[in-house]
Amino acid sequence: MKKVCYIAVLGAALLFSCLKKGQPVTIVRDCTGSYLRMDGKDYHICNTEKTDAFVTGAEVNARFLKIGSCKGEANDMPVCEMLHENEGWIKVKRIY
């Protein structure tokens, strides 16, 4: 009986961890690309198609993963001669 209870608790914990809400972020765009701003830090978006429906400055919730490099369309866009300091590339998993 104890094993069943442990398994049930573990299963519930896994279920709720999968339903985790996203982080509150702000969409930021300029001539260098698109970013999610969280806690005053900008994260360069690789898969920009996920954020196309949102206007610059929109406050949204998002789940994302830090990635080492970008091989998406964001990497192929022309970039202006401006430096936009950021925390590296991310891949947006979910945004709402």
PDB file as gemmi writes it, atoms N, CA and C in Angstrom:
CRYST1    1.000    1.000    1.000  90.00  90.00  90.00 P 1                      
ATOM      1  N   MET A   1       0.812  -1.190   0.000  1.00  0.00           N  
ATOM      2  CA  MET A   1       0.000   0.000   0.000  1.00  0.00           C  
ATOM      3  C   MET A   1       0.864   1.267   0.000  1.00  0.00           C  
ATOM      4  N   LYS A   2       1.982   1.229   0.740  1.00  0.00           N  
ATOM      5  CA  LYS A   2       2.868   2.388   0.782  1.00  0.00           C  
ATOM      6  C   LYS A   2       3.441   2.687  -0.600  1.00  0.00           C  
ATOM      7  N   LYS A   3       3.774   1.637  -1.340  1.00  0.00           N  
ATOM      8  CA  LYS A   3       4.326   1.835  -2.684  1.00  0.00           C  
ATOM      9  C   LYS A   3       3.318   2.541  -3.588  1.00  0.00           C  
ATOM     10  N   VAL A   4       2.045   2.167  -3.479  1.00  0.00           N  
ATOM     11  CA  VAL A   4       1.000   2.782  -4.291  1.00  0.00           C  
ATOM     12  C   VAL A   4       0.889   4.272  -3.954  1.00  0.00           C  
ATOM     13  N   CYS A   5       0.952   4.601  -2.675  1.00  0.00           N  
ATOM     14  CA  CYS A   5       0.879   6.009  -2.250  1.00  0.00           C  
ATOM     15  C   CYS A   5       2.081   6.788  -2.776  1.00  0.00           C  
ATOM     16  N   TYR A   6       3.270   6.223  -2.681  1.00  0.00           N  
ATOM     17  CA  TYR A   6       4.474   6.889  -3.188  1.00  0.00           C  
ATOM     18  C   TYR A   6       4.383   7.117  -4.691  1.00  0.00           C  
ATOM     19  N   ILE A   7       3.909   6.125  -5.401  1.00  0.00           N  
ATOM     20  CA  ILE A   7       3.777   6.242  -6.848  1.00  0.00           C  
ATOM     21  C   ILE A   7       2.742   7.311  -7.206  1.00  0.00           C  
ATOM     22  N   ALA A   8       1.633   7.356  -6.465  1.00  0.00           N  
ATOM     23  CA  ALA A   8       0.591   8.357  -6.716  1.00  0.00           C  
ATOM     24  C   ALA A   8       1.122   9.764  -6.471  1.00  0.00           C  
ATOM     25  N   VAL A   9       1.867   9.942  -5.390  1.00  0.00           N  
ATOM     26  CA  VAL A   9       2.431  11.263  -5.074  1.00  0.00           C  
ATOM     27  C   VAL A   9       3.448  11.658  -6.140  1.00  0.00           C  
ATOM     28  N   LEU A  10       4.296  10.748  -6.527  1.00  0.00           N  
ATOM     29  CA  LEU A  10       5.290  11.021  -7.563  1.00  0.00           C  
ATOM     30  C   LEU A  10       4.610  11.373  -8.887  1.00  0.00           C  
ATOM     31  N   GLY A  11       3.576  10.629  -9.248  1.00  0.00           N  
ATOM     32  CA  GLY A  11       2.848  10.901 -10.488  1.00  0.00           C  
ATOM     33  C   GLY A  11       2.191  12.276 -10.468  1.00  0.00           C  
ATOM     34  N   ALA A  12       1.597  12.647  -9.335  1.00  0.00           N  
ATOM     35  CA  ALA A  12       0.970  13.964  -9.221  1.00  0.00           C  
ATOM     36  C   ALA A  12       2.021  15.066  -9.331  1.00  0.00           C  
ATOM     37  N   ALA A  13       3.174  14.868  -8.705  1.00  0.00           N  
ATOM     38  CA  ALA A  13       4.248  15.869  -8.775  1.00  0.00           C  
ATOM     39  C   ALA A  13       4.729  16.043 -10.211  1.00  0.00           C  
ATOM     40  N   LEU A  14       4.875  14.950 -10.933  1.00  0.00           N  
ATOM     41  CA  LEU A  14       5.301  15.030 -12.331  1.00  0.00           C  
ATOM     42  C   LEU A  14       4.254  15.735 -13.193  1.00  0.00           C  
ATOM     43  N   LEU A  15       2.987  15.459 -12.947  1.00  0.00           N  
ATOM     44  CA  LEU A  15       1.913  16.085 -13.708  1.00  0.00           C  
ATOM     45  C   LEU A  15       1.925  17.594 -13.496  1.00  0.00           C  
ATOM     46  N   PHE A  16       2.008  18.030 -12.248  1.00  0.00           N  
ATOM     47  CA  PHE A  16       1.983  19.458 -11.967  1.00  0.00           C  
ATOM     48  C   PHE A  16       3.244  20.155 -12.456  1.00  0.00           C  
ATOM     49  N   SER A  17       4.375  19.475 -12.489  1.00  0.00           N  
ATOM     50  CA  SER A  17       5.591  20.108 -13.016  1.00  0.00           C  
ATOM     51  C   SER A  17       5.471  20.315 -14.515  1.00  0.00           C  
ATOM     52  N   CYS A  18       4.744  19.450 -15.204  1.00  0.00           N  
ATOM     53  CA  CYS A  18       4.542  19.610 -16.640  1.00  0.00           C  
ATOM     54  C   CYS A  18       3.588  20.764 -16.951  1.00  0.00           C  
ATOM     55  N   LEU A  19       2.726  21.104 -16.018  1.00  0.00           N  
ATOM     56  CA  LEU A  19       1.763  22.168 -16.218  1.00  0.00           C  
ATOM     57  C   LEU A  19       2.300  23.528 -15.766  1.00  0.00           C  
ATOM     58  N   LYS A  20       3.578  23.604 -15.501  1.00  0.00           N  
ATOM     59  CA  LYS A  20       4.193  24.818 -14.990  1.00  0.00           C  
ATOM     60  C   LYS A  20       3.909  26.002 -15.911  1.00  0.00           C  
ATOM     61  N   LYS A  21       3.549  27.129 -15.293  1.00  0.00           N  
ATOM     62  CA  LYS A  21       3.264  28.337 -16.057  1.00  0.00           C  
ATOM     63  C   LYS A  21       4.556  28.973 -16.533  1.00  0.00           C  
ATOM     64  N   GLY A  22       4.425  29.774 -17.565  1.00  0.00           N  
ATOM     65  CA  GLY A  22       5.572  30.476 -18.100  1.00  0.00           C  
ATOM     66  C   GLY A  22       5.989  31.651 -17.233  1.00  0.00           C  
ATOM     67  N   GLN A  23       7.120  32.228 -17.582  1.00  0.00           N  
ATOM     68  CA  GLN A  23       7.660  33.397 -16.894  1.00  0.00           C  
ATOM     69  C   GLN A  23       7.053  34.659 -17.500  1.00  0.00           C  
ATOM     70  N   PRO A  24       6.770  35.687 -16.685  1.00  0.00           N  
ATOM     71  CA  PRO A  24       6.327  36.954 -17.269  1.00  0.00           C  
ATOM     72  C   PRO A  24       7.500  37.639 -17.968  1.00  0.00           C  
ATOM     73  N   VAL A  25       7.316  37.996 -19.230  1.00  0.00           N  
ATOM     74  CA  VAL A  25       8.366  38.611 -20.045  1.00  0.00           C  
ATOM     75  C   VAL A  25       7.754  39.722 -20.900  1.00  0.00           C  
ATOM     76  N   THR A  26       8.629  40.536 -21.482  1.00  0.00           N  
ATOM     77  CA  THR A  26       8.214  41.600 -22.398  1.00  0.00           C  
ATOM     78  C   THR A  26       8.876  41.357 -23.747  1.00  0.00           C  
ATOM     79  N   ILE A  27       8.103  41.527 -24.819  1.00  0.00           N  
ATOM     80  CA  ILE A  27       8.641  41.404 -26.182  1.00  0.00           C  
ATOM     81  C   ILE A  27       9.420  42.682 -26.506  1.00  0.00           C  
ATOM     82  N   VAL A  28      10.653  42.524 -26.963  1.00  0.00           N  
ATOM     83  CA  VAL A  28      11.500  43.655 -27.352  1.00  0.00           C  
ATOM     84  C   VAL A  28      12.015  43.390 -28.758  1.00  0.00           C  
ATOM     85  N   ARG A  29      11.864  44.389 -29.640  1.00  0.00           N  
ATOM     86  CA  ARG A  29      12.380  44.258 -31.009  1.00  0.00           C  
ATOM     87  C   ARG A  29      13.137  45.525 -31.385  1.00  0.00           C  
ATOM     88  N   ASP A  30      14.203  45.342 -32.121  1.00  0.00           N  
ATOM     89  CA  ASP A  30      14.921  46.457 -32.734  1.00  0.00           C  
ATOM     90  C   ASP A  30      15.600  45.928 -33.986  1.00  0.00           C  
ATOM     91  N   CYS A  31      16.473  46.715 -34.573  1.00  0.00           N  
ATOM     92  CA  CYS A  31      17.078  46.294 -35.841  1.00  0.00           C  
ATOM     93  C   CYS A  31      18.045  45.110 -35.673  1.00  0.00           C  
ATOM     94  N   THR A  32      18.366  44.734 -34.443  1.00  0.00           N  
ATOM     95  CA  THR A  32      19.265  43.595 -34.233  1.00  0.00           C  
ATOM     96  C   THR A  32      18.519  42.279 -34.077  1.00  0.00           C  
ATOM     97  N   GLY A  33      17.187  42.335 -33.878  1.00  0.00           N  
ATOM     98  CA  GLY A  33      16.413  41.115 -33.727  1.00  0.00           C  
ATOM     99  C   GLY A  33      15.291  41.242 -32.721  1.00  0.00           C  
ATOM    100  N   SER A  34      14.774  40.092 -32.300  1.00  0.00           N  
ATOM    101  CA  SER A  34      13.677  40.018 -31.332  1.00  0.00           C  
ATOM    102  C   SER A  34      14.184  39.378 -30.054  1.00  0.00           C  
ATOM    103  N   TYR A  35      13.671  39.882 -28.937  1.00  0.00           N  
ATOM    104  CA  TYR A  35      14.149  39.448 -27.625  1.00  0.00           C  
ATOM    105  C   TYR A  35      12.982  39.284 -26.667  1.00  0.00           C  
ATOM    106  N   LEU A  36      13.181  38.451 -25.654  1.00  0.00           N  
ATOM    107  CA  LEU A  36      12.297  38.407 -24.494  1.00  0.00           C  
ATOM    108  C   LEU A  36      13.066  39.042 -23.350  1.00  0.00           C  
ATOM    109  N   ARG A  37      12.464  40.018 -22.694  1.00  0.00           N  
ATOM    110  CA  ARG A  37      13.102  40.687 -21.561  1.00  0.00           C  
ATOM    111  C   ARG A  37      12.483  40.161 -20.263  1.00  0.00           C  
ATOM    112  N   MET A  38      13.364  39.675 -19.386  1.00  0.00           N  
ATOM    113  CA  MET A  38      12.931  39.156 -18.094  1.00  0.00           C  
ATOM    114  C   MET A  38      13.923  39.625 -17.039  1.00  0.00           C  
ATOM    115  N   ASP A  39      13.426  40.238 -16.001  1.00  0.00           N  
ATOM    116  CA  ASP A  39      14.270  40.731 -14.906  1.00  0.00           C  
ATOM    117  C   ASP A  39      15.389  41.638 -15.409  1.00  0.00           C  
ATOM    118  N   GLY A  40      15.086  42.494 -16.389  1.00  0.00           N  
ATOM    119  CA  GLY A  40      16.061  43.442 -16.900  1.00  0.00           C  
ATOM    120  C   GLY A  40      17.099  42.862 -17.843  1.00  0.00           C  
ATOM    121  N   LYS A  41      16.959  41.588 -18.202  1.00  0.00           N  
ATOM    122  CA  LYS A  41      17.904  40.940 -19.117  1.00  0.00           C  
ATOM    123  C   LYS A  41      17.168  40.516 -20.377  1.00  0.00           C  
ATOM    124  N   ASP A  42      17.830  40.695 -21.520  1.00  0.00           N  
ATOM    125  CA  ASP A  42      17.239  40.331 -22.805  1.00  0.00           C  
ATOM    126  C   ASP A  42      17.799  39.005 -23.293  1.00  0.00           C  
ATOM    127  N   TYR A  43      16.904  38.191 -23.858  1.00  0.00           N  
ATOM    128  CA  TYR A  43      17.259  36.881 -24.396  1.00  0.00           C  
ATOM    129  C   TYR A  43      16.881  36.875 -25.876  1.00  0.00           C  
ATOM    130  N   HIS A  44      17.869  36.633 -26.746  1.00  0.00           N  
ATOM    131  CA  HIS A  44      17.694  36.690 -28.200  1.00  0.00           C  
ATOM    132  C   HIS A  44      16.875  35.488 -28.676  1.00  0.00           C  
ATOM    133  N   ILE A  45      15.778  35.753 -29.368  1.00  0.00           N  
ATOM    134  CA  ILE A  45      14.862  34.694 -29.803  1.00  0.00           C  
ATOM    135  C   ILE A  45      15.331  34.108 -31.126  1.00  0.00           C  
ATOM    136  N   CYS A  46      15.491  32.802 -31.170  1.00  0.00           N  
ATOM    137  CA  CYS A  46      15.870  32.119 -32.407  1.00  0.00           C  
ATOM    138  C   CYS A  46      14.644  31.844 -33.275  1.00  0.00           C  
ATOM    139  N   ASN A  47      13.602  31.309 -32.682  1.00  0.00           N  
ATOM    140  CA  ASN A  47      12.397  30.950 -33.439  1.00  0.00           C  
ATOM    141  C   ASN A  47      11.366  32.087 -33.346  1.00  0.00           C  
ATOM    142  N   THR A  48      11.649  33.171 -34.054  1.00  0.00           N  
ATOM    143  CA  THR A  48      10.845  34.393 -33.969  1.00  0.00           C  
ATOM    144  C   THR A  48       9.399  34.209 -34.427  1.00  0.00           C  
ATOM    145  N   GLU A  49       9.102  33.174 -35.184  1.00  0.00           N  
ATOM    146  CA  GLU A  49       7.731  32.950 -35.627  1.00  0.00           C  
ATOM    147  C   GLU A  49       6.770  32.770 -34.442  1.00  0.00           C  
ATOM    148  N   LYS A  50       7.302  32.323 -33.317  1.00  0.00           N  
ATOM    149  CA  LYS A  50       6.474  32.135 -32.118  1.00  0.00           C  
ATOM    150  C   LYS A  50       6.004  33.468 -31.542  1.00  0.00           C  
ATOM    151  N   THR A  51       6.721  34.554 -31.819  1.00  0.00           N  
ATOM    152  CA  THR A  51       6.376  35.852 -31.233  1.00  0.00           C  
ATOM    153  C   THR A  51       5.806  36.838 -32.250  1.00  0.00           C  
ATOM    154  N   ASP A  52       5.664  36.441 -33.504  1.00  0.00           N  
ATOM    155  CA  ASP A  52       5.191  37.348 -34.558  1.00  0.00           C  
ATOM    156  C   ASP A  52       3.809  37.937 -34.261  1.00  0.00           C  
ATOM    157  N   ALA A  53       2.955  37.227 -33.554  1.00  0.00           N  
ATOM    158  CA  ALA A  53       1.597  37.692 -33.281  1.00  0.00           C  
ATOM    159  C   ALA A  53       1.538  38.760 -32.195  1.00  0.00           C  
ATOM    160  N   PHE A  54       2.653  39.020 -31.525  1.00  0.00           N  
ATOM    161  CA  PHE A  54       2.679  39.972 -30.417  1.00  0.00           C  
ATOM    162  C   PHE A  54       3.405  41.245 -30.831  1.00  0.00           C  
ATOM    163  N   VAL A  55       2.891  42.389 -30.358  1.00  0.00           N  
ATOM    164  CA  VAL A  55       3.520  43.674 -30.679  1.00  0.00           C  
ATOM    165  C   VAL A  55       4.706  43.925 -29.747  1.00  0.00           C  
ATOM    166  N   THR A  56       5.609  44.777 -30.185  1.00  0.00           N  
ATOM    167  CA  THR A  56       6.737  45.180 -29.355  1.00  0.00           C  
ATOM    168  C   THR A  56       6.209  45.848 -28.094  1.00  0.00           C  
ATOM    169  N   GLY A  57       6.763  45.459 -26.973  1.00  0.00           N  
ATOM    170  CA  GLY A  57       6.328  46.000 -25.689  1.00  0.00           C  
ATOM    171  C   GLY A  57       5.248  45.182 -25.013  1.00  0.00           C  
ATOM    172  N   ALA A  58       4.719  44.162 -25.714  1.00  0.00           N  
ATOM    173  CA  ALA A  58       3.666  43.337 -25.117  1.00  0.00           C  
ATOM    174  C   ALA A  58       4.219  42.564 -23.921  1.00  0.00           C  
ATOM    175  N   GLU A  59       3.430  42.528 -22.862  1.00  0.00           N  
ATOM    176  CA  GLU A  59       3.787  41.743 -21.693  1.00  0.00           C  
ATOM    177  C   GLU A  59       3.039  40.424 -21.781  1.00  0.00           C  
ATOM    178  N   VAL A  60       3.798  39.334 -21.831  1.00  0.00           N  
ATOM    179  CA  VAL A  60       3.238  38.005 -22.042  1.00  0.00           C  
ATOM    180  C   VAL A  60       3.877  37.033 -21.047  1.00  0.00           C  
ATOM    181  N   ASN A  61       3.412  35.807 -21.070  1.00  0.00           N  
ATOM    182  CA  ASN A  61       4.049  34.720 -20.331  1.00  0.00           C  
ATOM    183  C   ASN A  61       4.676  33.786 -21.340  1.00  0.00           C  
ATOM    184  N   ALA A  62       5.874  33.306 -21.044  1.00  0.00           N  
ATOM    185  CA  ALA A  62       6.569  32.437 -21.996  1.00  0.00           C  
ATOM    186  C   ALA A  62       7.404  31.398 -21.267  1.00  0.00           C  
ATOM    187  N   ARG A  63       7.525  30.264 -21.914  1.00  0.00           N  
ATOM    188  CA  ARG A  63       8.472  29.228 -21.481  1.00  0.00           C  
ATOM    189  C   ARG A  63       9.496  29.124 -22.591  1.00  0.00           C  
ATOM    190  N   PHE A  64      10.784  29.118 -22.208  1.00  0.00           N  
ATOM    191  CA  PHE A  64      11.830  29.054 -23.227  1.00  0.00           C  
ATOM    192  C   PHE A  64      13.041  28.310 -22.698  1.00  0.00           C  
ATOM    193  N   LEU A  65      13.873  27.861 -23.629  1.00  0.00           N  
ATOM    194  CA  LEU A  65      15.106  27.143 -23.311  1.00  0.00           C  
ATOM    195  C   LEU A  65      16.290  27.932 -23.841  1.00  0.00           C  
ATOM    196  N   LYS A  66      17.343  28.039 -23.041  1.00  0.00           N  
ATOM    197  CA  LYS A  66      18.580  28.646 -23.539  1.00  0.00           C  
ATOM    198  C   LYS A  66      19.247  27.636 -24.466  1.00  0.00           C  
ATOM    199  N   ILE A  67      19.732  28.134 -25.610  1.00  0.00           N  
ATOM    200  CA  ILE A  67      20.417  27.267 -26.566  1.00  0.00           C  
ATOM    201  C   ILE A  67      21.770  27.897 -26.893  1.00  0.00           C  
ATOM    202  N   GLY A  68      22.688  27.099 -27.351  1.00  0.00           N  
ATOM    203  CA  GLY A  68      24.039  27.578 -27.614  1.00  0.00           C  
ATOM    204  C   GLY A  68      24.178  28.424 -28.868  1.00  0.00           C  
ATOM    205  N   SER A  69      23.434  28.069 -29.907  1.00  0.00           N  
ATOM    206  CA  SER A  69      23.513  28.802 -31.166  1.00  0.00           C  
ATOM    207  C   SER A  69      22.167  28.707 -31.863  1.00  0.00           C  
ATOM    208  N   CYS A  70      21.982  29.577 -32.850  1.00  0.00           N  
ATOM    209  CA  CYS A  70      20.705  29.627 -33.570  1.00  0.00           C  
ATOM    210  C   CYS A  70      20.918  29.229 -35.020  1.00  0.00           C  
ATOM    211  N   LYS A  71      20.126  28.292 -35.477  1.00  0.00           N  
ATOM    212  CA  LYS A  71      20.159  27.881 -36.872  1.00  0.00           C  
ATOM    213  C   LYS A  71      18.835  28.187 -37.543  1.00  0.00           C  
ATOM    214  N   GLY A  72      18.013  29.044 -36.912  1.00  0.00           N  
ATOM    215  CA  GLY A  72      16.700  29.398 -37.435  1.00  0.00           C  
ATOM    216  C   GLY A  72      16.743  30.620 -38.320  1.00  0.00           C  
ATOM    217  N   GLU A  73      15.551  31.089 -38.703  1.00  0.00           N  
ATOM    218  CA  GLU A  73      15.454  32.238 -39.598  1.00  0.00           C  
ATOM    219  C   GLU A  73      15.986  33.514 -38.958  1.00  0.00           C  
ATOM    220  N   ALA A  74      15.969  33.621 -37.634  1.00  0.00           N  
ATOM    221  CA  ALA A  74      16.472  34.817 -36.950  1.00  0.00           C  
ATOM    222  C   ALA A  74      17.953  35.013 -37.221  1.00  0.00           C  
ATOM    223  N   ASN A  75      18.664  33.954 -37.427  1.00  0.00           N  
ATOM    224  CA  ASN A  75      20.103  34.031 -37.681  1.00  0.00           C  
ATOM    225  C   ASN A  75      20.407  34.479 -39.104  1.00  0.00           C  
ATOM    226  N   ASP A  76      19.423  34.360 -40.005  1.00  0.00           N  
ATOM    227  CA  ASP A  76      19.620  34.724 -41.405  1.00  0.00           C  
ATOM    228  C   ASP A  76      19.194  36.160 -41.720  1.00  0.00           C  
ATOM    229  N   MET A  77      18.589  36.839 -40.754  1.00  0.00           N  
ATOM    230  CA  MET A  77      18.102  38.195 -40.979  1.00  0.00           C  
ATOM    231  C   MET A  77      19.257  39.192 -41.025  1.00  0.00           C  
ATOM    232  N   PRO A  78      19.135  40.227 -41.867  1.00  0.00           N  
ATOM    233  CA  PRO A  78      20.168  41.266 -41.863  1.00  0.00           C  
ATOM    234  C   PRO A  78      20.163  41.982 -40.519  1.00  0.00           C  
ATOM    235  N   VAL A  79      21.335  42.309 -40.032  1.00  0.00           N  
ATOM    236  CA  VAL A  79      21.459  42.933 -38.722  1.00  0.00           C  
ATOM    237  C   VAL A  79      22.082  44.309 -38.882  1.00  0.00           C  
ATOM    238  N   CYS A  80      21.578  45.277 -38.129  1.00  0.00           N  
ATOM    239  CA  CYS A  80      22.149  46.618 -38.192  1.00  0.00           C  
ATOM    240  C   CYS A  80      23.455  46.671 -37.397  1.00  0.00           C  
ATOM    241  N   GLU A  81      24.129  47.765 -37.488  1.00  0.00           N  
ATOM    242  CA  GLU A  81      25.427  47.925 -36.825  1.00  0.00           C  
ATOM    243  C   GLU A  81      25.261  48.424 -35.393  1.00  0.00           C  
ATOM    244  N   MET A  82      24.322  47.865 -34.672  1.00  0.00           N  
ATOM    245  CA  MET A  82      24.057  48.278 -33.296  1.00  0.00           C  
ATOM    246  C   MET A  82      24.297  47.093 -32.373  1.00  0.00           C  
ATOM    247  N   LEU A  83      24.841  47.348 -31.219  1.00  0.00           N  
ATOM    248  CA  LEU A  83      25.045  46.278 -30.243  1.00  0.00           C  
ATOM    249  C   LEU A  83      23.839  46.210 -29.328  1.00  0.00           C  
ATOM    250  N   HIS A  84      23.265  45.036 -29.193  1.00  0.00           N  
ATOM    251  CA  HIS A  84      22.171  44.814 -28.256  1.00  0.00           C  
ATOM    252  C   HIS A  84      22.654  43.733 -27.298  1.00  0.00           C  
ATOM    253  N   GLU A  85      23.111  44.152 -26.125  1.00  0.00           N  
ATOM    254  CA  GLU A  85      23.605  43.175 -25.160  1.00  0.00           C  
ATOM    255  C   GLU A  85      22.484  42.228 -24.773  1.00  0.00           C  
ATOM    256  N   ASN A  86      22.829  40.946 -24.691  1.00  0.00           N  
ATOM    257  CA  ASN A  86      21.821  39.956 -24.343  1.00  0.00           C  
ATOM    258  C   ASN A  86      22.474  38.766 -23.659  1.00  0.00           C  
ATOM    259  N   GLU A  87      21.645  37.906 -23.157  1.00  0.00           N  
ATOM    260  CA  GLU A  87      22.096  36.743 -22.394  1.00  0.00           C  
ATOM    261  C   GLU A  87      22.252  35.499 -23.258  1.00  0.00           C  
ATOM    262  N   GLY A  88      22.174  35.652 -24.572  1.00  0.00           N  
ATOM    263  CA  GLY A  88      22.340  34.520 -25.483  1.00  0.00           C  
ATOM    264  C   GLY A  88      21.041  34.128 -26.163  1.00  0.00           C  
ATOM    265  N   TRP A  89      21.135  33.101 -26.987  1.00  0.00           N  
ATOM    266  CA  TRP A  89      19.997  32.616 -27.770  1.00  0.00           C  
ATOM    267  C   TRP A  89      19.052  31.797 -26.922  1.00  0.00           C  
ATOM    268  N   ILE A  90      17.748  31.915 -27.255  1.00  0.00           N  
ATOM    269  CA  ILE A  90      16.730  31.068 -26.629  1.00  0.00           C  
ATOM    270  C   ILE A  90      15.807  30.522 -27.706  1.00  0.00           C  
ATOM    271  N   LYS A  91      15.156  29.433 -27.362  1.00  0.00           N  
ATOM    272  CA  LYS A  91      14.116  28.861 -28.209  1.00  0.00           C  
ATOM    273  C   LYS A  91      12.820  28.916 -27.397  1.00  0.00           C  
ATOM    274  N   VAL A  92      11.828  29.638 -27.917  1.00  0.00           N  
ATOM    275  CA  VAL A  92      10.546  29.782 -27.230  1.00  0.00           C  
ATOM    276  C   VAL A  92       9.772  28.484 -27.380  1.00  0.00           C  
ATOM    277  N   LYS A  93       9.352  27.928 -26.247  1.00  0.00           N  
ATOM    278  CA  LYS A  93       8.573  26.687 -26.258  1.00  0.00           C  
ATOM    279  C   LYS A  93       7.080  26.990 -26.280  1.00  0.00           C  
ATOM    280  N   ARG A  94       6.673  28.002 -25.487  1.00  0.00           N  
ATOM    281  CA  ARG A  94       5.254  28.357 -25.417  1.00  0.00           C  
ATOM    282  C   ARG A  94       5.161  29.834 -25.031  1.00  0.00           C  
ATOM    283  N   ILE A  95       4.225  30.540 -25.639  1.00  0.00           N  
ATOM    284  CA  ILE A  95       4.031  31.948 -25.313  1.00  0.00           C  
ATOM    285  C   ILE A  95       2.539  32.246 -25.360  1.00  0.00           C  
ATOM    286  N   TYR A  96       2.078  32.987 -24.376  1.00  0.00           N  
ATOM    287  CA  TYR A  96       0.648  33.333 -24.291  1.00  0.00           C  
ATOM    288  C   TYR A  96       0.443  34.586 -23.469  1.00  0.00           C  
TER     289      TYR A  96                                                      
END                                                                             
